[in-house]
């Protein structure tokens, strides 16, 4: 099991403090949603958790392993990050792009084994891109490319899965499919899934734990019903909201007033 924890995590771009003393817990077997207004450091936090940025202060641990003491290859086998703003740069096919996720396991210069190709085929099926396997990624729609990024991430077979706005650019059907798949990866496969979301109702229905960032710090963290309240949301977002139980699931349902 590879739960994720931070203690006193702080980071700044020059003189601009982005995160300050963040203590985050993300358990294996759960989906943790990071929410908050634009500019509070959600994406920066994911990049820190992935080891792509070094914190100014504080620690990040996966299980008992401190991230800054692990080799890059070891991290790549345990942590996978699906970024939001990535754009296709090379005319690879979808299958070739997804196969890049196998690099931490096979190295950059070895050929892929039948087992590696089987992983690629499986994750393409999971994200609904099997029929586009031979299409160039430069010809994909924004939503199709987002799913290809997710498939490449899943091909790494990580124990910690970090996703930055994975439902952006997706239609309603594929949003639901991606969120349902994330819950399966956590609840059935035991992964630690950490996802940033703008949609608070998606966070309420998908996440086991919600972390609410406000002005570079962690305002609240816990089950959705404890975090997604008027007392926390109104000062954080600067807007009046109504929070009522969802008529079918009972989770918090948030509406601006």
N, C-alpha and C positions, 0 to 999 in steps of 0.2 A: 504494500500500500504506500502511495506517495502523496501524502497531503502536503499542502503548501502553506508556509507561514512567513510573515514579515514582522520585524520588530524595530520600531523607531525609524522606519524607512523615510529618508529625506532626499530630495533631489532638486537641483536648480539649473536652469540654463543661464549661465553667467550670473547676473544679479537678480534674475527673475526666479523666485522660489515657486516651484511647481507642486511639490509634495512635501509635507512636513509631518514627521513623527507618525507615520501610518503603520498601525498594527492590524494586519489582515490575516484572517484564517480561512483557508479553503480546504475542505476535507475531501479525501478520496471517497468516491461513491456519491458525490453531491455535485450539483450545479450551483456555482456562485456567480451572481450577477453584480457587476460594478456599474452603478448608475450615478448620475449627477449632471449638472448643466454643462454646456460647452465650455471648454477651457479649464476644467478643474483638474486635469491630469490623468484621465482614464487611460488614454492610449500610452502615455508615458509610463504609467504603472505597469501595463502589460509588457512593455519593452524592458522594464527593469526585471520583472518576474522571469522573462525569457533569457535574461543575461545579456541582452543587446546593449544595455546601458549599465553603467556602474553607479550605485548610489553614493551620494556624498556622505551619508551616515546611515547606520542601521544594517540589518542583516536580512537575508532571504534564505529560507531553508526548504528543501524538498525532502520530506522524511527527516533523516538525521544529517543529510548532506547540505553544506552551505554552498550556494550557487557559485559564489566567487572563487571557490576552491576546486571546482569540478572542471575537467577538460572540456573543450568545445564539443568534441565528438560525443563524450558521455552525456553532456547536456542535450545535444541534438537527438540522442536516443531516448531521452526521458521527457523532454519538453518540446512541444510544437506550437508555433504561433501562426495563426491565419490573420494577416494584416488586412485592413480595410482599403487602403489607398493604393495598393499595388496595381500596376498597369502592365499589360503584355509588352515585352520589349523585344522578344525574338519570335520568329515564325515557327514555333514548335507545334506539333500536334498536341491535342489534349492528353493523349496517352503518354507522350514523351514528357510533357510538363509534370503530370502526376507521378511518373516514375522517378523524378528528381527527389521525391520524398523518401526514396529508398537509399539515398546517398549515405546517410549516417551508418547504415548497416552493411553496405557493400563497398564503400569508398567511391571515389570519383572516376577511377580508371578501370575498374573491373566491369565485366559484362553482367547483365542481370540474369539471375537464375530463373528457372520455371516457377519457383516459389515467389520470387519478387514479382514476376508478371501476374501471378495469381492474385497477389495483394492488390496490384493496380486494377485488375479487372473487377475485383470485389468492391473496392471503394468507388469506382466509377458507377457501378450498379447502385450503390448505396445513395449516391447523390443524384442519380437519374441522368447520367451523362454517357451511358454505354453506347448509345447510338451516335454520339458525337466524338467518339474516341479518336477518329482519324481526321477530324476537322482542325484547321489551324486555329490557335488561340486568338490570333489577330482578327479572326472572323466571328468571334463569339459576341453575344450581347453582354451587357454589364452583369446581368443576373447569372448567365451561363458561366462567365468568367469567375464570378464569386464562388460558384459551386465547384469549379475546377481548382481554385485555391484551397477550398475546404478538402477536396479529395486528395490533393497533394499533401496536406497536413495530416490527414488520416493515414496516408501511406507510410508515414514515419512510424506508425504504431507506437505513439508516445504513451506515457502514463499520466502526463499533465498536458491538457489541451487548453490553449489560450486563444480566444477569438475576439477580434475587434469588430463590433457591429456586423455579425455574420448575416443578418437579415436585410441589410441595406441593399437596395437595387433589386430585391426579390419580390415577385408577386405573392399574393396571399397564400396560394397553395404551397409554394416552395418555402415561404417563411415558416409555415406550419410544419412542413417536412423536416426542415433543418432543426428547428427547436425540438421536435419530437426525437430526432436522432441524437441530439445532445443529451437529452434525458436518458435515452437508452445507453449511451456510452458511459454515463455516470452510474446509473442505477443497476445496469445489467453487467457491464464490463468492468466496473470499479474504477473508472478514470476520475481524476480530479479535473473538472471542467470549470474554467473561469471565462466569463464572457462579458464584454461591455455592451450595454443596450441603452438606446435613447428612449425606447418605448417602455414606460413603467408598467403597463399592463402585461406586456410580454415578460418582463422580469417577474411580475407577481405570479404568473401562471406557469413559468418555466423553472424558476430558481428555487432551490431549497434554502439558500442563504442569500441575502442582499447586502451589499456594502454601498453606502451612500456617501459620496464625496461632496464636500462643500468647502470652497475657498482653500484648496490644497490640503485639507485635512479630512480625516474620516469622521463624519458626524455620527453615523450609527451603523451597526452591523448586526445581523441576526436573521431570524425567519421573516419572510415578507410581511406578515401581519404586525410585526413589531417595528419594522423600519418604514414601511410605506404608509405612514400616518400623516394626518394634516399637520401635527405638531412638528414633524420633521420636514415634510415636503414644502410647506408654504414659505418658511424662511430660507430654505435652500434654493428654491426656484423663483421666489419673489412673485408668486401668483396664488390667488385663492383657489383651493381645490375642494372637491367633494370626494370622500373615500367611503365606499359602500361595499358590502359583501357581494361578490359575484353570484348571480342567481343560481348558477349550476354548481360551481366549485367551492364557493364560500371564501375564496381568496380576495384580497383587497382589489377593488376596481376604482381607478382614479380618473376623475373628470375635472377639467378646469371649470371654474365658475366665473 
